[in-house]
Amino acid sequence: MKTLVVYYSLEGNSKYIAENIKSYDEENITLLELIPVKKYPTGAVSKFFWGGKSAMMGEKPELESYSVNLSEYDRVIFGFPVWAARFTPPLRTFIDENRDALEGKKIAAYACMAGSGGDKALSKLKEELGISEFEEQMILINPKENDNEENNKKIVAFCEGLFT
């Protein structure tokens, strides 16, 4: 089954997980990193203020050009950091730009966070997509820095649920 992993990664956590997922089936999994034209700040206070405000306001930032033909994929996995208990705005832009092409696709998602709000963010993503359930979902705490057995088990379970 052809799978597209669409992700936004501010500090590398979502990218780290996307690359882990791709390692399960290099041939049938494609990664698409969403990159906003105007970058979000990474400093501790400004990251939370600007990212959180952008997520809470439902902003749709302009993205750098990307090329994807969603008709080639059976499944789409969304990956993102959690901001203010919401999914990140670049995903909102992608969904808005590709809403019709996402219809009927199997959808999975993973959220990376430093604190809390992952369940709420996944719920809001389901609402935005107009679906009641994900094929699989996963929440991780700073997975790039916390490369530990608990996170690795979650990643394996997520991938096995999708690819076996």
DSSP file (Angstrom, degrees, kcal/mol; ACC not computed):
  #  RESIDUE AA STRUCTURE BP1 BP2  ACC     N-H-->O    O-->H-N    N-H-->O    O-->H-N    TCO  KAPPA ALPHA  PHI   PSI    X-CA   Y-CA   Z-CA
    1    1 A M              0   0    0      0, 0.0     2,-0.3     0, 0.0    72,-0.1   0.000 360.0 360.0 360.0 125.3    0.0    0.0    0.0
    2    2 A K        -     0   0    0     70,-0.1    72,-2.2    27,-0.1    73,-1.8  -0.549 360.0-169.3 -73.9 129.5    1.5    3.4   -1.1
    3    3 A T  E     -ab  29  75A   0     25,-3.0    27,-2.6    -2,-0.3     2,-0.5  -0.966  15.1-159.0-127.7 136.0    1.8    5.7    1.9
    4    4 A L  E     -ab  30  76A   0     71,-2.3    73,-3.0    -2,-0.4     2,-0.7  -0.965   7.1-155.9-112.7 126.0    2.6    9.4    2.1
    5    5 A V  E     -ab  31  77A   0     25,-3.2    27,-3.0    -2,-0.5     2,-0.6  -0.909  12.0-170.5-101.4 112.1    3.9   10.8    5.4
    6    6 A V  E     +ab  32  78A   0     71,-3.0    73,-2.2    -2,-0.7     2,-0.3  -0.908  19.5 161.3-104.1 121.6    3.0   14.5    5.5
    7    7 A Y  E     -ab  33  79A   0     25,-2.3    27,-3.2    -2,-0.6     2,-0.4  -0.973  36.2-151.7-144.5 155.5    4.7   16.3    8.4
    8    8 A Y        -     0   0    0     71,-1.7     2,-0.4    -2,-0.3     6,-0.1  -0.990  19.8-175.1-120.4 136.0    5.8   19.6    9.8
    9    9 A S        +     0   0    0     25,-0.4    -2,-0.0    -2,-0.4    71,-0.0  -0.936  15.8 175.3-137.6 112.2    8.8   19.6   12.1
   10   10 A L  S    S+     0   0    0     -2,-0.4    -1,-0.1     1,-0.1    32,-0.0   0.919  90.2  14.9 -78.9 -46.2   10.1   22.7   13.9
   11   11 A E  S    S-     0   0    0     31,-0.0    -1,-0.1     0, 0.0    -2,-0.0   0.225 114.8 -93.6-119.5  13.1   12.8   21.1   16.0
   12   12 A G  S  > S+     0   0    0    132,-0.0     4,-2.2     4,-0.0     5,-0.1   0.301  94.4 108.7 100.3 -10.4   13.3   17.7   14.3
   13   13 A N  H  > S+     0   0    0      2,-0.2     4,-2.0     1,-0.2     5,-0.2   0.948  83.5  43.3 -67.0 -48.7   11.0   15.5   16.4
   14   14 A S  H  > S+     0   0    0      1,-0.2     4,-2.3     2,-0.2    -1,-0.2   0.874 115.4  50.5 -65.3 -36.3    8.3   15.0   13.7
   15   15 A K  H  > S+     0   0    0      2,-0.2     4,-2.5     1,-0.2    -1,-0.2   0.910 106.8  54.9 -65.9 -42.1   11.0   14.5   11.1
   16   16 A Y  H  X S+     0   0    0     -4,-2.2     4,-1.6     1,-0.2    -2,-0.2   0.907 111.4  44.2 -56.5 -44.6   12.7   11.9   13.2
   17   17 A I  H  X S+     0   0    0     -4,-2.0     4,-2.7     2,-0.2    -1,-0.2   0.901 110.1  55.1 -70.1 -40.7    9.5    9.9   13.5
   18   18 A A  H  X S+     0   0    0     -4,-2.3     4,-2.5     1,-0.2    -2,-0.2   0.921 109.0  48.1 -57.1 -43.8    8.8   10.3    9.8
   19   19 A E  H  X S+     0   0    0     -4,-2.5     4,-1.4     2,-0.2    -1,-0.2   0.866 110.2  52.0 -66.5 -36.0   12.2    8.8    9.0
   20   20 A N  H  < S+     0   0    0     -4,-1.6     4,-0.4    -5,-0.2    -2,-0.2   0.920 110.4  48.3 -63.2 -43.9   11.5    6.0   11.4
   21   21 A I  H >< S+     0   0    0     -4,-2.7     3,-1.8     1,-0.2     4,-0.5   0.930 108.0  54.5 -62.5 -45.8    8.2    5.2    9.7
   22   22 A K  H >< S+     0   0    0     -4,-2.5     3,-1.4     1,-0.3    -1,-0.2   0.826  96.2  67.2 -58.6 -32.3    9.8    5.3    6.2
   23   23 A S  T 3< S+     0   0    0     -4,-1.4     3,-0.4     1,-0.3    -1,-0.3   0.688  89.0  67.1 -65.1 -16.4   12.4    2.7    7.4
   24   24 A Y  T <  S+     0   0    0     -3,-1.8    -1,-0.3    -4,-0.4    -2,-0.2   0.795 125.4   2.6 -73.1 -27.8    9.5    0.1    7.6
   25   25 A D    X>  +     0   0    0     -3,-1.4     4,-1.2    -4,-0.5     3,-0.9  -0.460  66.5 179.6-160.1  76.6    9.0    0.1    3.9
   26   26 A E  T 34 S+     0   0    0     -3,-0.4     3,-0.2     1,-0.3    -3,-0.1   0.816  83.0  52.7 -51.3 -36.5   11.4    2.3    1.9
   27   27 A E  T 34 S+     0   0    0      1,-0.2    -1,-0.3     3,-0.0    -5,-0.0   0.827 117.2  32.9 -74.0 -32.9    9.8    1.4   -1.4
   28   28 A N  T <4 S+     0   0    0     -3,-0.9   -25,-3.0    -6,-0.1     2,-0.5   0.373 103.0  79.5-110.6   3.9    6.2    2.3   -0.6
   29   29 A I  E  <  -a    3   0A   0     -4,-1.2     2,-0.4    -3,-0.2   -25,-0.2  -0.959  54.8-171.2-118.0 128.3    6.5    5.2    1.8
   30   30 A T  E     -a    4   0A   0    -27,-2.6   -25,-3.2    -2,-0.5     2,-0.4  -0.926  13.1-142.4-115.7 139.9    7.2    8.7    0.7
   31   31 A L  E     -a    5   0A   0     -2,-0.4     2,-0.4   -27,-0.2   -25,-0.2  -0.850  13.3-173.8-103.0 138.0    8.0   11.7    3.0
   32   32 A L  E     -a    6   0A   0    -27,-3.0   -25,-2.3    -2,-0.4     2,-0.5  -0.925   8.8-160.4-130.4 107.2    6.7   15.2    2.4
   33   33 A E  E     -a    7   0A   0     -2,-0.4     2,-0.5   -27,-0.2   -25,-0.2  -0.765  12.5-141.3 -88.3 126.6    8.0   17.8    4.7
   34   34 A L        -     0   0    0    -27,-3.2   -25,-0.4    -2,-0.5    57,-0.1  -0.759  18.8-171.6 -87.8 128.4    5.9   21.0    4.9
   35   35 A I        -     0   0    0     -2,-0.5    29,-3.7    29,-0.3     2,-0.1  -0.961  16.2-137.8-125.8 114.0    8.0   24.2    5.1
   36   36 A P  B     -E   63   0B   0      0, 0.0    27,-0.3     0, 0.0     4,-0.1  -0.402  13.6-132.3 -67.5 144.7    6.3   27.5    5.8
   37   37 A V  S    S+     0   0    0     25,-2.8     2,-0.7     1,-0.2    26,-0.1   0.933 103.4  49.4 -60.9 -46.0    7.6   30.4    3.7
   38   38 A K  S    S-     0   0    0     24,-0.5    -1,-0.2    -3,-0.0     2,-0.0  -0.869  96.8-134.4 -97.4 113.7    7.8   32.5    6.9
   39   39 A K        -     0   0    0     -2,-0.7    -2,-0.1     1,-0.1    -4,-0.0  -0.298  10.9-122.3 -69.5 147.2    9.6   30.4    9.5
   40   40 A Y        -     0   0    0      1,-0.1     7,-0.1    -4,-0.1    -1,-0.1  -0.661  35.0-105.3 -83.2 145.6    8.4   30.0   13.1
   41   41 A P        -     0   0    0      0, 0.0    10,-0.1     0, 0.0    -1,-0.1  -0.349  21.0-156.9 -69.8 153.5   10.9   31.1   15.8
   42   42 A T        +     0   0    0      5,-0.0     6,-0.0    -2,-0.0    -2,-0.0   0.496  53.2 116.1-109.4  -6.5   12.6   28.4   17.8
   43   43 A G  S  > S-     0   0    0      1,-0.1     4,-3.4     4,-0.1     5,-0.3  -0.363  77.3-111.8 -63.3 144.7   13.5   30.4   20.9
   44   44 A A  H  > S+     0   0    0      1,-0.2     4,-1.5     2,-0.2     5,-0.1   0.874 110.5  31.5 -48.3 -56.0   11.7   29.0   24.0
   45   45 A V  H  > S+     0   0    0      2,-0.2     4,-2.5     1,-0.2    -1,-0.2   0.946 122.6  46.1 -73.0 -48.0    9.4   31.9   24.7
   46   46 A S  H  >>S+     0   0    0      1,-0.2     4,-2.7     2,-0.2     5,-0.6   0.853 109.1  56.8 -66.5 -33.6    8.8   33.1   21.2
   47   47 A K  I  X>S+     0   0    0     -4,-3.4     4,-1.9     1,-0.2     5,-0.5   0.949 112.3  41.1 -60.2 -48.7    8.2   29.6   19.9
   48   48 A F  I  X5S+     0   0    0     -4,-1.5     4,-1.4    -5,-0.3     5,-0.3   0.890 118.8  46.2 -68.6 -38.8    5.4   29.0   22.4
   49   49 A F  I  X5S+     0   0    0     -4,-2.5     4,-2.4     3,-0.2     5,-0.2   0.983 121.8  32.5 -68.2 -57.1    3.9   32.5   21.9
   50   50 A W  I  X5S+     0   0    0     -4,-2.7     4,-2.3     2,-0.2    -3,-0.2   0.905 123.6  45.2 -71.5 -42.0    4.0   32.7   18.1
   51   51 A G  I  X<S+     0   0    0     -4,-1.9     4,-2.4    -5,-0.6    -3,-0.2   0.938 116.1  46.4 -65.9 -45.9    3.4   29.0   17.4
   52   52 A G  H  X<S+     0   0    0     -4,-1.4     4,-2.8    -5,-0.5     5,-0.2   0.913 113.6  48.6 -62.2 -44.0    0.6   28.7   20.0
   53   53 A K  H  X S+     0   0    0     -4,-2.4     4,-2.2    -5,-0.3    -1,-0.2   0.927 112.0  49.5 -61.2 -45.2   -1.1   31.9   18.7
   54   54 A S  H  <>S+     0   0    0     -4,-2.3     5,-2.2    -5,-0.2     4,-0.3   0.902 114.0  45.3 -61.7 -42.3   -0.9   30.7   15.2
   55   55 A A  H ><5S+     0   0    0     -4,-2.4     3,-1.1     1,-0.2    -2,-0.2   0.920 113.4  49.1 -67.9 -43.9   -2.4   27.3   16.1
   56   56 A M  H 3<5S+     0   0    0     -4,-2.8    -2,-0.2     1,-0.3    -1,-0.2   0.842 110.3  51.3 -65.7 -33.1   -5.1   28.8   18.3
   57   57 A M  T 3<5S-     0   0    0     -4,-2.2    -1,-0.3    -5,-0.2    -2,-0.2   0.506 109.4-123.6 -82.3  -4.2   -6.1   31.3   15.5
   58   58 A G  T < 5 -     0   0    0     -3,-1.1    -3,-0.2    -4,-0.3    -2,-0.1   0.838  44.7-177.9  66.6  32.4   -6.4   28.5   12.9
   59   59 A E      < -     0   0    0     -5,-2.2    33,-0.2    -6,-0.2    34,-0.2  -0.228  23.7-150.9 -65.6 154.6   -3.9   30.3   10.7
   60   60 A K        -     0   0    0     32,-0.1    -1,-0.1    33,-0.1     3,-0.1  -0.812  18.7-157.8-125.9  87.0   -3.0   28.8    7.3
   61   61 A P        -     0   0    0      0, 0.0     2,-0.2     0, 0.0    32,-0.1  -0.302  26.2-102.0 -68.3 149.0    0.6   29.9    6.5
   62   62 A E        -     0   0    0    -26,-0.1   -25,-2.8     1,-0.0   -24,-0.5  -0.499  42.2-144.6 -66.1 137.0    1.9   30.0    3.0
   63   63 A L  B     -E   36   0B   0    -27,-0.3     3,-0.1    -2,-0.2    -1,-0.0  -0.769  18.0-102.7-105.7 150.2    4.0   26.9    2.3
   64   64 A E        -     0   0    0    -29,-3.7   -29,-0.3    -2,-0.3    -1,-0.1  -0.365  63.1 -76.6 -59.7 151.6    7.1   26.6    0.2
   65   65 A S        +     0   0    0    -31,-0.1     2,-0.3     1,-0.0    -1,-0.1  -0.218  58.9 176.5 -56.0 136.4    6.3   24.9   -3.1
   66   66 A Y        -     0   0    0     -3,-0.1     2,-0.5     2,-0.1   -34,-0.0  -0.953  19.9-144.3-137.7 158.5    5.7   21.1   -2.9
   67   67 A S        +     0   0    0     -2,-0.3     2,-0.3     2,-0.0    -2,-0.0  -0.977  31.0 147.5-130.1 120.5    4.7   18.6   -5.5
   68   68 A V        -     0   0    0     -2,-0.5     2,-0.7   -36,-0.0     3,-0.1  -0.982  34.3-152.4-151.4 139.1    2.5   15.6   -4.6
   69   69 A N    >   -     0   0    0     -2,-0.3     3,-2.1     1,-0.1     4,-0.2  -0.887  12.4-168.8-110.3  97.6   -0.1   13.6   -6.5
   70   70 A L  G >  S+     0   0    0     -2,-0.7     3,-1.8     1,-0.3    -1,-0.1   0.707  78.8  74.2 -64.0 -20.1   -2.3   12.2   -3.8
   71   71 A S  G 3  S+     0   0    0      1,-0.3    -1,-0.3    -3,-0.1    31,-0.0   0.700  88.7  62.8 -65.9 -16.0   -4.1    9.9   -6.2
   72   72 A E  G <  S+     0   0    0     -3,-2.1     2,-0.4     2,-0.0    -1,-0.3   0.560  96.5  73.4 -81.5  -8.2   -0.9    7.8   -6.1
   73   73 A Y    <   -     0   0    0     -3,-1.8   -70,-0.2    -4,-0.2     3,-0.1  -0.870  51.7-170.9-117.4 141.3   -1.4    7.1   -2.4
   74   74 A D  S    S+     0   0    0    -72,-2.2    32,-2.4    -2,-0.4     2,-0.3   0.711  80.9  33.5 -91.4 -27.2   -3.8    4.9   -0.5
   75   75 A R  E     -bc   3 106A   0    -73,-1.8   -71,-2.3    30,-0.2     2,-0.4  -0.964  60.9-161.7-134.6 145.3   -2.8    6.2    2.9
   76   76 A V  E     -bc   4 107A   0     30,-2.7    32,-2.1    -2,-0.3     2,-0.5  -0.998   6.5-163.2-126.8 129.5   -1.7    9.5    4.4
   77   77 A I  E     -bc   5 108A   0    -73,-3.0   -71,-3.0    -2,-0.4     2,-0.4  -0.953   9.0-154.1-109.7 127.2    0.0    9.8    7.7
   78   78 A F  E     -bc   6 109A   0     30,-2.4    32,-2.6    -2,-0.5     2,-0.4  -0.864  11.9-174.3-101.8 134.3    0.1   13.3    9.3
   79   79 A G  E     +bc   7 110A   0    -73,-2.2   -71,-1.7    -2,-0.4    32,-0.2  -0.984  15.2 145.7-129.2 141.1    2.9   14.1   11.8
   80   80 A F  E     - c   0 111A   0     30,-1.4    32,-2.6    -2,-0.4     2,-0.3  -0.994  45.9-103.6-164.5 156.7    3.3   17.3   13.8
   81   81 A P  E     - c   0 112A   0      0, 0.0     2,-0.5     0, 0.0     7,-0.4  -0.650  44.9-113.1 -81.2 150.8    4.4   19.0   17.0
   82   82 A V        -     0   0    0     30,-2.4     2,-0.5    -2,-0.3    32,-0.3  -0.754  34.2-176.0 -88.0 126.0    1.6   19.9   19.4
   83   83 A W  B >  S-F   86   0C   0      3,-2.5     3,-1.2    -2,-0.5   -35,-0.0  -0.984  71.8 -19.5-123.7 119.8    1.1   23.7   19.9
   84   84 A A  T 3  S-     0   0    0     -2,-0.5    -1,-0.1     1,-0.3     3,-0.1   0.878 125.2 -56.6  52.7  42.7   -1.5   24.9   22.4
   85   85 A A  T 3  S+     0   0    0     31,-0.4     2,-0.3     1,-0.2    -1,-0.3   0.798 121.0 103.0  59.8  32.2   -3.2   21.5   22.3
   86   86 A R  B <  S-F   83   0C   0     -3,-1.2    -3,-2.5    38,-0.1    -1,-0.2  -0.931  78.2-101.6-136.8 160.2   -3.6   21.8   18.5
   87   87 A F        -     0   0    0     34,-0.4    -5,-0.1    -2,-0.3     5,-0.1  -0.487  56.2 -87.3 -77.0 158.1   -2.0   20.5   15.4
   88   88 A T    >>  -     0   0    0     -7,-0.4     3,-1.4    -2,-0.1     4,-1.0  -0.344  30.5-118.7 -75.0 146.6    0.4   22.9   13.7
   89   89 A P  H 3> S+     0   0    0      0, 0.0     4,-2.1     0, 0.0     3,-0.2   0.789 106.6  67.1 -54.9 -35.9   -0.8   25.4   11.1
   90   90 A P  H 3> S+     0   0    0      0, 0.0     4,-2.2     0, 0.0     5,-0.1   0.870 100.7  51.9 -57.2 -32.4    1.2   24.1    8.1
   91   91 A L  H <> S+     0   0    0     -3,-1.4     4,-2.9     2,-0.2     5,-0.2   0.897 105.2  55.2 -66.5 -38.9   -0.9   20.9    8.2
   92   92 A R  H  X S+     0   0    0     -4,-1.0     4,-2.4     1,-0.2    -1,-0.2   0.911 108.6  48.4 -59.4 -41.9   -4.0   23.1    8.1
   93   93 A T  H  X S+     0   0    0     -4,-2.1     4,-2.5     2,-0.2    -2,-0.2   0.947 112.1  48.3 -62.4 -48.5   -2.7   24.7    4.9
   94   94 A F  H  X S+     0   0    0     -4,-2.2     4,-1.3     1,-0.2    -2,-0.2   0.922 112.8  47.9 -58.9 -45.8   -1.9   21.3    3.4
   95   95 A I  H  X S+     0   0    0     -4,-2.9     4,-0.6     1,-0.2     3,-0.4   0.923 112.0  49.8 -62.8 -44.1   -5.4   19.9    4.2
   96   96 A D  H >< S+     0   0    0     -4,-2.4     3,-0.5    -5,-0.2    -1,-0.2   0.897 113.0  46.7 -60.9 -41.1   -7.1   23.0    2.9
   97   97 A E  H 3< S+     0   0    0     -4,-2.5    -1,-0.2     1,-0.2    -2,-0.2   0.696 125.7  29.9 -73.9 -19.1   -5.1   22.8   -0.4
   98   98 A N  H 3X S+     0   0    0     -4,-1.3     4,-1.5    -3,-0.4    -1,-0.2   0.131  77.0 125.3-128.4  20.0   -5.8   19.1   -0.8
   99   99 A R  H XX S+     0   0    0     -4,-0.6     4,-0.7    -3,-0.5     3,-0.6   0.889  78.2  45.1 -52.5 -49.8   -9.1   18.5    0.9
  100  100 A D  H >4 S+     0   0    0      1,-0.2     3,-0.9    -4,-0.2    -1,-0.2   0.897 111.9  52.3 -63.8 -40.1  -10.8   16.8   -2.1
  101  101 A A  H 34 S+     0   0    0      1,-0.2    -1,-0.2    -3,-0.1    -2,-0.2   0.710 104.0  58.2 -70.4 -20.0   -7.8   14.6   -2.9
  102  102 A L  H X< S+     0   0    0     -4,-1.5     3,-2.0    -3,-0.6    -1,-0.2   0.647  78.7 116.2 -82.5 -15.6   -7.8   13.4    0.7
  103  103 A E  T << S+     0   0    0     -3,-0.9     3,-0.1    -4,-0.7    -3,-0.0  -0.289  83.9   9.3 -56.1 131.3  -11.3   12.1    0.5
  104  104 A G  T 3  S+     0   0    0      1,-0.3    -1,-0.3     3,-0.0     2,-0.2   0.416  95.7 131.7  81.0  -1.9  -11.5    8.3    0.9
  105  105 A K    <   -     0   0    0     -3,-2.0     2,-0.4     1,-0.1    -1,-0.3  -0.512  65.6-111.5 -79.3 150.4   -7.8    7.9    1.9
  106  106 A K  E     -c   75   0A   0    -32,-2.4   -30,-2.7    -2,-0.2     2,-0.4  -0.693  41.6-156.5 -74.3 134.7   -6.8    5.9    5.0
  107  107 A I  E     +c   76   0A   0     -2,-0.4    28,-3.7    26,-0.2    29,-0.4  -0.962  21.1 168.3-125.1 132.1   -5.6    8.4    7.5
  108  108 A A  E     -c   77   0A   0    -32,-2.1   -30,-2.4    -2,-0.4     2,-0.3  -0.871  11.7-167.9-129.6 166.1   -3.2    8.0   10.4
  109  109 A A  E     -cd  78 137A   0     27,-1.8    29,-1.3    -2,-0.3     2,-0.3  -0.998  12.8-163.4-155.9 152.6   -1.4   10.5   12.6
  110  110 A Y  E     -cd  79 138A   0    -32,-2.6   -30,-1.4    -2,-0.3     2,-0.4  -0.994   9.7-156.4-137.1 147.7    1.2   11.1   15.2
  111  111 A A  E     -cd  80 139A   0     27,-2.5    29,-2.7    -2,-0.3     2,-0.4  -0.968   0.8-159.1-124.6 136.9    1.9   14.0   17.5
  112  112 A C  E     +cd  81 140A   0    -32,-2.6   -30,-2.4    -2,-0.4     2,-0.3  -0.946  23.8 163.9-113.7 136.0    5.1   15.0   19.2
  113  113 A M  E     - d   0 141A   0     27,-2.4    29,-2.2    -2,-0.4     4,-0.1  -0.969  42.1-147.4-149.6 162.3    5.0   17.2   22.3
  114  114 A A  S    S+     0   0    0     -2,-0.3    -1,-0.1   -32,-0.3    27,-0.1   0.659  93.4   0.2-100.0 -23.7    7.0   18.4   25.2
  115  115 A G  S    S-     0   0    0      1,-0.3     2,-0.2   -33,-0.1    -2,-0.1   0.413 105.1 -45.4-127.9 -97.5    4.1   18.6   27.6
  116  116 A S  S    S+     0   0    0      1,-0.1   -31,-0.4   -34,-0.1    -1,-0.3  -0.790  81.1  82.9-139.9 179.6    0.5   17.8   27.1
  117  117 A G     >  +     0   0    0     -2,-0.2     4,-2.4   -32,-0.1     5,-0.2   0.432  51.1 124.5 102.2   0.9   -2.4   18.3   24.7
  118  118 A G  H  > S+     0   0    0      1,-0.2     4,-2.5     2,-0.2     5,-0.2   0.903  74.5  49.6 -61.8 -43.7   -1.7   15.5   22.2
  119  119 A D  H  > S+     0   0    0      1,-0.2     4,-2.2     2,-0.2    -1,-0.2   0.922 113.3  46.9 -61.9 -43.6   -5.1   13.8   22.5
  120  120 A K  H  > S+     0   0    0      2,-0.2     4,-2.4     1,-0.2    -1,-0.2   0.899 111.2  51.9 -65.2 -40.2   -6.9   17.1   22.0
  121  121 A A  H  X S+     0   0    0     -4,-2.4     4,-2.0     1,-0.2   -34,-0.4   0.910 110.4  48.1 -63.6 -42.1   -4.6   18.0   19.0
  122  122 A L  H  X S+     0   0    0     -4,-2.5     4,-2.2     2,-0.2    -1,-0.2   0.892 110.7  51.9 -65.0 -38.8   -5.4   14.6   17.4
  123  123 A S  H  X S+     0   0    0     -4,-2.2     4,-2.2     1,-0.2    -2,-0.2   0.910 109.5  49.1 -62.6 -42.8   -9.1   15.2   18.0
  124  124 A K  H  X S+     0   0    0     -4,-2.4     4,-2.4     1,-0.2    -1,-0.2   0.857 108.9  53.7 -66.0 -34.6   -8.9   18.6   16.3
  125  125 A L  H  X S+     0   0    0     -4,-2.0     4,-2.2     2,-0.2    -2,-0.2   0.913 107.2  50.9 -66.1 -41.5   -7.1   17.1   13.4
  126  126 A K  H  X>S+     0   0    0     -4,-2.2     5,-2.2     2,-0.2     4,-1.3   0.930 110.4  50.1 -59.3 -44.5   -9.9   14.5   13.0
  127  127 A E  H ><5S+     0   0    0     -4,-2.2     3,-0.6     1,-0.2    -2,-0.2   0.935 110.0  49.7 -58.0 -47.2  -12.4   17.3   13.0
  128  128 A E  H 3<5S+     0   0    0     -4,-2.4    -1,-0.2     1,-0.2    -2,-0.2   0.869 114.5  44.7 -61.0 -37.2  -10.5   19.3   10.4
  129  129 A L  H 3<5S-     0   0    0     -4,-2.2    -1,-0.2    -5,-0.1    -2,-0.2   0.634 109.1-124.9 -81.5 -14.8  -10.3   16.2    8.2
  130  130 A G  T <<5 +     0   0    0     -4,-1.3     2,-0.3    -3,-0.6    -3,-0.2   0.853  66.9 127.6  72.5  35.0  -14.0   15.3    8.7
  131  131 A I      < -     0   0    0     -5,-2.2    -1,-0.3    -6,-0.1    -2,-0.1  -0.853  55.5-147.9-121.4 158.8  -13.2   11.8    9.9
  132  132 A S  S    S+     0   0    0     -2,-0.3     2,-0.3     1,-0.2    -1,-0.1   0.753  79.5  15.2 -95.9 -27.1  -14.3   10.0   13.1
  133  133 A E        -     0   0    0     -7,-0.1     2,-0.3   -26,-0.0    -1,-0.2  -0.986  66.0-127.0-145.7 153.3  -11.2    7.8   13.6
  134  134 A F        -     0   0    0     -2,-0.3   -26,-0.2     1,-0.1     3,-0.2  -0.716  24.9-126.6 -91.8 151.6   -7.6    7.4   12.5
  135  135 A E  S    S-     0   0    0    -28,-3.7     2,-0.3     1,-0.3   -27,-0.2   0.921  96.4 -11.5 -59.7 -43.9   -6.4    4.1   11.1
  136  136 A E  S    S-     0   0    0    -29,-0.4   -27,-1.8    -3,-0.0     2,-0.3  -0.967  71.0-168.9-148.8 154.1   -3.6    4.4   13.8
  137  137 A Q  E     -d  109   0A   0     -2,-0.3     2,-0.3   -29,-0.2   -27,-0.2  -0.988   2.8-175.3-145.8 156.0   -2.5    7.2   16.1
  138  138 A M  E     -d  110   0A   0    -29,-1.3   -27,-2.5    -2,-0.3     2,-0.4  -0.996  11.7-159.1-152.8 143.5    0.4    7.9   18.3
  139  139 A I  E     -d  111   0A   0     -2,-0.3     2,-0.4   -29,-0.2   -27,-0.2  -0.996  16.7-176.0-125.7 130.3    1.6   10.5   20.8
  140  140 A L  E     -d  112   0A   0    -29,-2.7   -27,-2.4    -2,-0.4     2,-0.7  -0.952  24.2-132.2-127.8 146.3    5.3   10.8   21.8
  141  141 A I  E    S-d  113   0A   0     -2,-0.4   -27,-0.2   -29,-0.2     5,-0.2  -0.877  81.5 -40.2 -97.6 115.0    7.1   13.0   24.2
  142  142 A N  S  > S-     0   0    0    -29,-2.2     4,-2.5    -2,-0.7     3,-0.4   0.845  73.2-175.3  34.7  63.6   10.2   14.6   22.6
  143  143 A P  T  4 S+     0   0    0      0, 0.0    -1,-0.1     0, 0.0     5,-0.1   0.788  73.5  57.6 -64.0 -29.1   11.1   11.5   20.7
  144  144 A K  T  4 S+     0   0    0      1,-0.2     3,-0.4     2,-0.1    -2,-0.1   0.927 117.6  33.1 -66.9 -42.7   14.3   12.7   19.2
  145  145 A E  T  4 S+     0   0    0     -3,-0.4     2,-0.6     1,-0.2    -1,-0.2   0.791 119.5  54.2 -81.0 -28.8   15.8   13.5   22.6
  146  146 A N     <  +     0   0    0     -4,-2.5     2,-2.4    -5,-0.2     5,-0.3  -0.477  63.0 164.3-105.6  60.1   14.0   10.6   24.3
  147  147 A D        +     0   0    0     -2,-0.6     2,-0.2    -3,-0.4    -3,-0.1  -0.519  34.2 140.2 -76.0  79.0   15.2    7.7   22.1
  148  148 A N     >  -     0   0    0     -2,-2.4     4,-2.6    -5,-0.1     5,-0.2  -0.665  69.3 -97.5-123.9 175.2   14.1    5.2   24.7
  149  149 A E  H  > S+     0   0    0     -2,-0.2     4,-2.4     1,-0.2     5,-0.2   0.879 118.4  53.7 -61.9 -40.7   12.4    1.8   24.9
  150  150 A E  H  > S+     0   0    0      2,-0.2     4,-1.8     1,-0.2    -1,-0.2   0.945 113.2  41.8 -62.0 -48.5    9.0    3.2   25.7
  151  151 A N  H  > S+     0   0    0     -5,-0.3     4,-2.4     1,-0.2    -2,-0.2   0.902 113.3  53.7 -65.3 -40.2    9.0    5.5   22.6
  152  152 A N  H  X S+     0   0    0     -4,-2.6     4,-2.5     1,-0.2    -1,-0.2   0.886 107.1  51.6 -62.4 -38.0   10.5    2.8   20.4
  153  153 A K  H  X S+     0   0    0     -4,-2.4     4,-2.6     2,-0.2    -1,-0.2   0.898 109.4  50.4 -64.0 -40.1    7.7    0.4   21.5
  154  154 A K  H  X S+     0   0    0     -4,-1.8     4,-2.5     2,-0.2    -2,-0.2   0.913 111.2  48.3 -63.4 -42.6    5.1    3.0   20.5
  155  155 A I  H  X S+     0   0    0     -4,-2.4     4,-2.6     2,-0.2     5,-0.2   0.929 112.8  47.9 -64.2 -45.1    6.7    3.6   17.1
  156  156 A V  H  X S+     0   0    0     -4,-2.5     4,-3.0     2,-0.2     5,-0.2   0.933 112.9  48.1 -61.5 -46.4    6.9   -0.2   16.4
  157  157 A A  H  X S+     0   0    0     -4,-2.6     4,-2.2     2,-0.2    -1,-0.2   0.905 111.9  50.2 -62.0 -41.8    3.3   -0.7   17.5
  158  158 A F  H  X S+     0   0    0     -4,-2.5     4,-1.0     2,-0.2    -2,-0.2   0.943 115.1  42.8 -59.6 -49.7    2.1    2.2   15.3
  159  159 A C  H  X S+     0   0    0     -4,-2.6     4,-3.4     1,-0.2     3,-0.4   0.896 113.0  51.3 -68.0 -41.4    4.0    0.9   12.2
  160  160 A E  H  X S+     0   0    0     -4,-3.0     4,-1.4     1,-0.2    -1,-0.2   0.881 106.7  55.4 -64.4 -35.8    3.0   -2.7   12.8
  161  161 A G  H  < S+     0   0    0     -4,-2.2    -1,-0.2    -5,-0.2    -2,-0.2   0.794 119.0  33.7 -63.5 -27.7   -0.6   -1.6   13.0
  162  162 A L  H  < S+     0   0    0     -4,-1.0    -2,-0.2    -3,-0.4    -1,-0.2   0.831 126.6  33.2 -94.3 -38.2   -0.3    0.1    9.6
  163  163 A F  H  <        0   0    0     -4,-3.4    -3,-0.2     1,-0.1    -2,-0.2   0.350 360.0 360.0-112.7   5.7    2.1   -2.2    7.7
  164  164 A T     <        0   0    0     -4,-1.4    -1,-0.1    -5,-0.2    -3,-0.1   0.397 360.0 360.0-122.3 360.0    1.5   -5.7    8.8
